[in-house]
Amino acid sequence: MANSEEDRGVLVSVLAGIGIGVLVGAVAGLLLAPKSGEETRDDLGKTMNDLSDKVSELGRTVTHKVNTAVDRTRATVAHKLSEANLDGEDAAG
């Protein structure tokens, strides 16, 4: 189980890094583009809204995957405990 938790942590870190990289690149591109201030502000607002939507979707995806992994792990642990109880009863009886 420790590997699974480490894998999830790495996945979240990679996704966060990608998100931050996209944000920094988008802001830098908008600020360095040869446009008027109003156009730049409009573009920046649109980019931030798009990024917000993408981050929300990414969050929902990660949450769903983590919840699925947790549910599977719980089911596996419950199954193993049930098997262990049956083995213990067989040994005692």
Secondary structure, 3 states (H helix, E strand, C coil): CHHHHHHHHHHHHHHHHHHHHHHHHHHHHHHHCCCCHHHHHHHHHHHHHHHHHHHHHHHHHHHHHHHHHHHHHHHHHHHHHHHHHHHHHHHHC
